[in-house]
Amino acid sequence: MRLSLPRSALPAVAALDLLLASLLLVGLLTPTPAGLVAAALVAPLSAMGYVHAYRLFKAARETGATPWEALRTVADALVPLQIRMLVRAEHRNLASLALWVRRRQDGVAPGATALAYAKSQRPLLMMLLFAVVVQAIALEWMLAASNAAPGLRAIVMAADVYQLLFVLALGAASTTRPHVVTAEELRIRYGGYFDLRVPRELIASVKVSRNYNARGVIKVTGGRLTLGVDAQTNLIVNLTRPIAVTRPLGRREHVTTIQFYADDPGSALRSLEERS
């Protein structure tokens, strides 16, 4: 009989192993007799999880998959969809930093019209960036004053650097991944987290309508999608039939009305009308 852990438990086991290893490296966890006994009890579970992952990897390789494709297969099988969606979104956001440095935009083909939406959220991002920098300086000062272990200070610094990259990447993604209008579709986006393609033939009407009470960034209620920026929307698109929407964590819903924000709604409306 082959024993195995539930697939949903495998990422948790790997995360726990990584956490314990990190604590040992920085000196916050000292091996004790009780800890060694606990490790001996947990080790078989960890081994079962890694053996299962290896079997999935080997099976994928035997079907002709490349090593990278095999790793993707293992991740798709073991990692929950919500985590995979967030990781992919973060990857797209970080990739946007390179686009921003090169002054390029993603998905804006020749002849297409880019509809920016990042201007209104820049003040908020600047405040977040300032807060992250202040927090990093304060934490480093506190750790240095308390003679914290170098390993702990390195982990905290890595976390601070990631927070800084997160804010910068979100700003870059909002700038380099605008909404896009082409003769075939209206593409509505929010950084690396949301991407909806609406075929032009499904658009019944478009109008400018300002709303300053858009709670949350992405919300679906009663067949209406609201994609707000700084709690604002200023365009409403009505569709001839429902269209499927995939939310940032993978949940799928159907909507017939879309509210979203553009920095210049008048220009966006003209662009849509010219191509209708």
Buried (B, 14 or more C-beta within 10 A) or exposed (E): EEEEBEBEBBBEBBEEBEEBEBBBBBEEBEEEEEEEEEEEEBEEBBEBBBBBBEEBBEBBBEEEBEEEEBBBBBBEBBBEEEEBBBEEBBEBBBBBBEBBEEEEBBBBEEEBBBBBBBBBBEEEBEEBBEEBBEEBEEBBEEBEEEEBEEBBBEBBBEEBEEBBBBBBBBBBBBBBBBBBBBEEBBBBBBBBBBBBBBEBEBBEEBEEEEBEEBEEBBBBEEEBBBBBBBBBBBBBBBBEEEBEBEBBBEEEBEBBBBBBBBBBBEEBBEBBEEBE
